[in-house]
Each structure stands twice: as structure tokens, then as C-alpha cells.
């Protein structure tokens, strides 16, 4: 009897945790509305965002990073890149 109660309690907690996790994960549509997930700076051929602004780019300002050209990637942009495999070899 006690063993069955423990199994039911464990199952209830697992289902509750799974439901909570699903509520926290934004959908792709919500992620696109939230804006950039990743900003890449440097030798950018086709920038899609304005230059550095100390007000709008507070995290960059905090770390002393500024830029003239950058490309912002949303969740959908990153998903559209697809997956690639890299093999790294380090010299001995």
C-alpha cells in the first residue's frame, strides 16, 4: 500500500513538473515576437539592425562592447540555419 502511494506521488510530481516546463517554454511565434536571441558583430556583410546604442544595448554597454554593424538572429532565423556537425582536433 505504501509503495503504491509513493509511485502515485512520484507520477503526480513528474506530471506537474512536465506541465510546468511546457508552460515556461515559449513557442516559436512568441520567440520571434521577443526579438533577437543572438547578435553577431564584426565584419557583417548584410546588417539587419542599427548600430550600437548605449540605451537599447545595455548588456553590450556594460561589457564595453560597441559596433557599427551587426546582424540579429531570432529563434526562427537560428532554426532556419539547420544543424551542422563540426569535428575539432586539438594538437597534442
C-alpha positions in Angstrom: 0.0 0.0 0.0 2.8 2.4 1.0 4.8 1.5 -2.1 1.8 2.3 -4.4 1.2 5.6 -2.7 4.9 6.5 -3.3 4.5 5.6 -7.0 1.4 7.7 -7.4 3.1 10.6 -5.6 6.1 10.4 -7.9 4.0 10.2 -11.0 2.0 13.2 -9.8 5.1 15.2 -9.3 6.6 14.3 -12.6 3.5 15.2 -14.5 3.3 18.5 -12.6 7.0 19.3 -13.4 6.4 18.4 -17.1 3.4 20.7 -17.3 5.3 23.5 -15.6 8.2 23.1 -18.0 5.8 23.2 -21.0 4.3 26.5 -19.7 7.8 28.0 -19.4 9.0 27.2 -22.9 7.9 29.8 -25.4 6.6 28.8 -28.8 8.5 29.8 -31.9 5.9 32.5 -32.6 6.4 34.0 -29.2 10.2 33.8 -29.6 10.0 35.8 -32.9 7.9 38.5 -31.2 10.5 38.8 -28.4 13.2 39.9 -30.9 16.8 39.0 -31.2 18.1 35.9 -29.5 21.6 36.3 -30.8 23.5 39.4 -32.1 26.7 38.9 -34.1 29.0 41.8 -34.7 32.2 42.3 -36.7 32.6 42.1 -40.5 28.9 41.7 -41.2 28.0 41.8 -44.9 24.3 42.3 -44.5 23.5 44.0 -41.2 19.8 43.9 -40.2 19.9 46.1 -37.1 21.0 49.6 -36.2 24.5 50.4 -34.8 25.2 50.3 -31.1 23.0 52.4 -28.9 24.1 52.7 -25.2 20.4 52.7 -24.1 19.0 49.9 -26.3 22.1 47.7 -26.0 22.6 47.9 -22.2 24.3 44.5 -22.0 26.9 45.4 -24.6 27.4 48.8 -22.9 28.0 47.0 -19.6 30.8 45.0 -21.1 32.3 47.8 -23.1 31.3 46.5 -26.5 30.3 48.8 -29.3 29.7 48.2 -33.0 28.8 49.9 -36.2 27.3 46.9 -38.0 25.6 43.8 -36.5 23.2 41.1 -37.5 20.4 40.0 -35.1 19.1 36.4 -35.2 15.7 35.4 -33.9 14.7 32.0 -32.8 13.3 31.3 -36.3 16.4 32.6 -38.0 18.6 30.2 -36.0 16.2 27.3 -36.6 16.3 28.0 -40.4 20.1 27.6 -40.4 19.7 24.0 -39.7 22.0 21.7 -37.8 25.6 21.1 -38.7 28.3 18.9 -37.3 31.8 20.1 -36.6 34.8 18.0 -35.8 37.5 19.7 -33.8 41.0 18.4 -33.4 43.4 19.8 -31.0 47.2 19.4 -31.4 48.8 17.2 -28.8 
